[in-house]
Amino acid sequence: MPYDTSVQPIRILFAEDSSDDATLVLQSLRRAGYDPTAVVASDDAAAAERDLLRVVLDANTDLIFVKDGGGRFTVANRAVAALYGTTVEGLIGRCEMDVNPHGGETARSAAAEQKVLASGRPTFTAGEAITDPRTGATRWFDVRRVPLAMPGGTHHVLAVAVETTDRRQAAATSRANDERARLSQKMEAIGQLAGGVAHEFNNLLTTMLGYTSLLIDATGDRPELSADLQEIKRAGDRASGLTQQLLTFSRRQVVPPALVDLNDVVSEVEKMLRQVVGDIIEIDVVKAPSLGQIRADPSQIEQVLVNLAANARDAMPDGGVLRIQTKTEMRPADPANPASAPVACVSLVVSDTGTGIPADVGNRIFEPFFTTKGQGKGMGLGLAMVYGIVTQADGTIAVESEPGRGSIFTIRFPAAAAPAVESRRPPVTFAGTETILLVEDEAAVRNLVVRVLSAKGYRVLEARDVPHAIEIASEHPSPIDMLLSDVVMPGMNGPDLAKVIAPKRPGISVLYMSGFASRLSAELGATDPNVAILSKPFTPESLARGVRERLDSAVRS
């Protein structure tokens, strides 16, 4: 019964000085199913031993070679010859410098071999780099060198090099993922702190700006008072802007979604960018035709461009080229998520020919308050804000940079579906007679809202907290048209409160007020078209407009 030789190829070496017997053995092996090329026959035991050694060497994918005291190859396997793009025969008797054009690597290799010859002891080097002459790619090896005493008193060096390129790349990817996770956690922690502070600060600003606006309206006949109040309002607006910057890089700003064409944004901001970078820097704009739209805040995308342009300007003190490019492409699937798929994206690429980013700080550039600039030349918020804006719009940002070779920032946003054509809406009036259940735990904000909406003709039912709101919703004898609620409150948040009240008041309209975009409010605004969010701080006019538009929208739907 023939043996099964299909499972694993077997190479057989035998020595027989009788040619007739050798022929019989070969015929028997072939009948058993062995490939004739897998059989090595020899009538010389020494030659058979050499053939066996060659078979073993060439079957090994590690680099195995021997060099003499002059650095010449005396033994090498096919893996070594393949690395240098030659044959084993073409390698023997030659030095590494003859086949490896990279002098630095050749010198390091020769020094390591001389160390073994001088000491007579083995050495081990982890992570020795060799540049592949065929591709120019760097490959990494762990190399063990052993001294060999040869006949006649000479010494050679035996080396075995095990490739570790894939392992190093996997480790580098793992470190990069860990660094991204660390940055994400840091941003999340700072965002939580910023969100908590901004929530309280925006309540104060809402009260200050709201009552200032009411006083301005009431003092129209006294210009000197009105002018002073306008100064107070302008200061409050600036404070509100600073709060929004803080919320932007922490990704907790309430951003009303809008369809944006990146080409339009680039065109709008191009003139401003020329003022930002100055005359010694050339701006090259390349806009892709028929670019898809994204869903974002256009003013924030302008802020991204301004911040990246300012960053590029500082990297090119002697002039250079700032290039802004838009294009449509596919964002690859996330390798860490098997369920993910490629996504159609609209990309914004901003590159410069500046000094580049040092490798030791490249993984920290998006950290808030981190800067390499001198005292008084930057707060370290620019790129942190860029990161926050891009991430909040469900985009990604990648950086390629080398010292002396400039930087390339590639931002990818998911392409948005084309919107449905909306029918023409009737003119909006801000007054009304509906009944509104107001839930706000901050007394000053609650009093302001009651005053503004009551003056517009609404009936306002005040609730100081969640239990009070549930009580009113359960016991009020007349219809309630709207729930106007803060998002973040002690005990229960606004959306959960709405779920409790909805069965008690079917068809009630809901409008949330929020001083910062928690994940909850961001998800609400992005996923439910029937939910509206009024961002704090708001003015009496924006409050009245938001309430009226939400009520009218509920009637139409």
Order of alpha helices (4+ residues) and beta strands (2+ residues): beta-alpha-beta-alpha-beta-beta-alpha-alpha-alpha-alpha-beta-beta-beta-alpha-alpha-beta-alpha-beta-beta-alpha-beta-beta-alpha-beta-beta-beta-alpha-beta-alpha-beta-alpha-beta-alpha-beta-alpha
